[in-house]
Amino acid sequence: MRDLTASTVKHSFYVSLNPNLNPCCCFHFEKTKIIMSDEEIVEEKELDLSSPEVVTKYKLAAEVVNKALQLVLSECKPKAKIVDICEKGDSYIREQTGSMYKNVKKKIERGVAFPTCLSVNNTVCHYSPLASDETVLEEGDILKIDMGCHIDGFIAVVAHTHVLQQGPVTGRAADVLAAANTAAEVALRLVKPGKKNQDVTEAIQKVAAAYDCKIVEGVLSHQLKQFVIDGNKVVLSVSNPETRVDDAEFEENEVYAIDIVTSTGDGKPKLLDEKLTTIYKRAVDKNYHLKLKASRFIFSEISQNFPIMPFSARALEEKRARLGLVECVNHELVQPYPVLHEKPGDFVAHIKFTVLLMPNGSDRITSHSLQELQPTKTVDDPEIKGWLSLPVKSKKKGGGKKKKGKGVEKAEAMEETS
């Protein structure tokens, strides 16, 4: 039995679907160093949602990525090139974040936290082609858009599914979308302090089954921290004897990227062509003296420009990248995000959102409304209905109002606008 403990989990579609690859432990930048002066000691402090400034940065990142998603959707038309759409999504995030926090003493890192991906039909995830790719969209395609933004390392990610057609979505396409959306709504209500990751895993599988669909195996919902897109606390999509993660309990002031992928197929996607992989992440805990000049050149460029967050090979010189990345991957200096597929004819839907576990309840900060759906199935299960009836926000205790600080007021104002 393969034990996918938190220390070996890499990202959503890496470990469980690539048994021949040896995942290495992630090195996480979980603490920020504040150098006060030459005379004073260096203080280490983990930043979380107890800081209003952190909440504001998460919500600023969410505002940008939500608008980027809207832009990408507006560009999705028949005969539009996928690579052009992906590049527009990334460019928008870079432009919007580039104008933020410009006049501050300490440099604030900001930009793309996960490159824009546009996976079509039975392609499950991570499709973000190189500039030379000519693939276009067609009427009736089922589009999965996946992207992320960060401000000072505080990450907001989102994934959305859209059918490229006029009018309501019907049939099995509507079923798989409704399954993903309902599972996401249930997960939102169960990811709260005191609940456990296993509670969510069991619930979303039950929801998918109600629509005669499957939750796709190998998908992991990760805790997010500053500069950490794949934190150690995870929610496994499908529990079975061959895959395990550490049991974990959700806690107040944590942040999660809840990742739901549903399929009308068997939910066991395959890696068909390694050449389609274009998304990578630097493995900062690995070292190796590369032999090829092209590899050393590419790795130097990656280390300088993309030291922590995932990146697209589009940002690298294409010919050198094709050659140099192979050696980097073989020696685990970079971690690939493979493009996976269900069987032709299978319908796949993907919904991902970022949720803040605030003292007053769960705050979903990334999302987009769905098209009108007319599924063939309806949810009659009383347990699922019970989950959906649970409140997202908790009722405030006590009758008196306390005076709020400026930082809290600003964070709440951001919540209202987003």
PyMOL commands that set and color helices and strands:
alter all, ss='L'
color gray80, all
select helices_A, chain A and resi 52-75+82-98+171-190+197-210+274-276+293-305+313-315+318-330+382-388+406-417
alter helices_A, ss='H'
color red, helices_A
select strands_A, chain A and resi 32-34+43-45+110-120+123-125+142-151+154-163+169-170+214-215+220-224+234-236+255-263+270-271+279-282+311-312+334-337+340-341+348-358+361-364+373-374
alter strands_A, ss='S'
color yellow, strands_A
deselect
rebuild
show_as cartoon
